[in-house]
Amino acid sequence: MVPSSNGHLWWQRGVVYQVYPRSFKDASGDGIGDLQGITSRLDYLRWLGVDAVWISPFYPSPMADFGYDITDHRGVHPRFGTLEDFDGLVAEAHRLGLRIILDYVPNHTSDEHPWFLESRSSRDDPKRDWYIWRDPASDGGPPNNWISVFGGPAWTFDAATGQYYYHAYLREQPDLNWRNPEVRVAMYDVLRFWLERGVDGFRVDALRQLVKDDRFRDNPPNPDRWPASPPYDALRPVYSTDRPEVHEAVREMSLVLDEGASPGERVLIGELYLPIERLVRYYGEGGSGVQLPMNLHLISTPWDAARLGDLIDAYEASLPQDGWPTWVLGNHDRSRIASRVGPAQARVAAMLLLTLRGTPTLYYGDELGMRDVPVPPEQVQDPYEKNVPGIGVGRDPVRTPMRWSGEDNAGFTSGSPWLPVGEESAEVNVEAQKRAPRSMLTLYRRLLSLRRSEPALTGGTYAPVKAADDLLAYAREKDERRFLVALNLGPGPRTLGDSGLGRGGRVVLSTFLDREGEAVGETLDLRGDEGLIAETTTLPGV
Ligand code: GLC
């Protein structure tokens, strides 16, 4: 829990692995993953070579949004296990040298949370102001034009007390009122509860939504909306998200994390879908914000060398002096990387993710090249897909069970899995790929081990080399060790004319896992869909 030998903190050197608990490993046999299941696979994560495990919510919940609608922030849903199971998970993780990061959901609770039940009971209830209640507009309609991320109005009328309550997501997820000091105190105590149980940090859910405009002004229309985009994109959420006051709350959360710990020992990661210039503000003045404002731009940027090069340059240029970068390829809300760019490029994407400067987050199953699994309409579970069907926003396909083996149900459960395991499970599974020397899993493991052994790849500088004509190339360097990463984003062969390798170098890793040790020179030949890491034998500038 201290700065590492090369001067970086664990969350700077390390790689975060996201587990969606319903889908990782089912120990109880009810078809839904659980905490004991996760504990039983921590050795796999250790073997894979990641450093921290972020676990999506496992708290008591009616599951309207699969756990992001919480009724008790200090418990474990019986489907997932018990608090004792959680303590066992943390103890085993720490024994193996893995950190545990929890999903902290401060923006909203379940509508069945005791706080909300009290709040909605009467206008005079002491907890009335814990949520966001407003009178109807003069025509009796909602107080303003805000819409829910999941489609439909963001206001629901409560006939018993004659007011509307606000919900950025489902009507079953009323937003807490973060302008109320009692709410803040209660929610900071939630952080303390888990910190005392030994967790190493939090991923803060929906952070940009936390505080709303104090005048509840209408959001303006979004002129950039493209046809068939989700309903939420009809407006620019300037008054409902990313308000200046969010930063105050973040500062307070970060102080709670530092209680009884040395600075930087624990990590706050913010879920922030924001343009780069707004995203980087979440580092806070003098590091008072979240350590890792999640950079989710690799998920939305077209898979094109020039566009990716521009993204990396813009991000690197915007980072505040002490701001540590972070990159994400996929999560439980967005289409999987192997579906977005195809299986061949997913290998190149793995090399990109694990060689960029900053902390990478890996989504479970991406290390196998899992693709989105089609879920037939009658089996749809995701409330977003149910509200906004047919335009591809559904999240079930990216939440299908982790594939452990070629056995029935991919070794995920002895029961009937809550979502289909998918047709590729015979080959795309851990057991099969462990044995295959050139599998995606082997590639991930090699990349992770290279990162671990080469400080230049974690703490080294980043310098762009080329971003055009399907080629994305950059150098990473520290203490006279210099690596060139060259990625061919297209299916045809490409030559990098000026590799910057000086008098030559050697291949450390190809995404095809077959060129290790090969000598390379000033020009570098890449096969279609190949990514390469080369080590130079000369000093830069020679
Ligand atoms: C975040 C989560 C998503 C959830 C939403 C509401 O965006 O990642 O899964 O539905 O917040 O909590």
Boltz pocket constraint, residues with backbone or C-beta under 6 A from the ligand:
constraints:
  - pocket:
      binder: B
      contacts: [[A, 65], [A, 68], [A, 69], [A, 105], [A, 169], [A, 205], [A, 206], [A, 271], [A, 332], [A, 333]]
      max_distance: 6.0
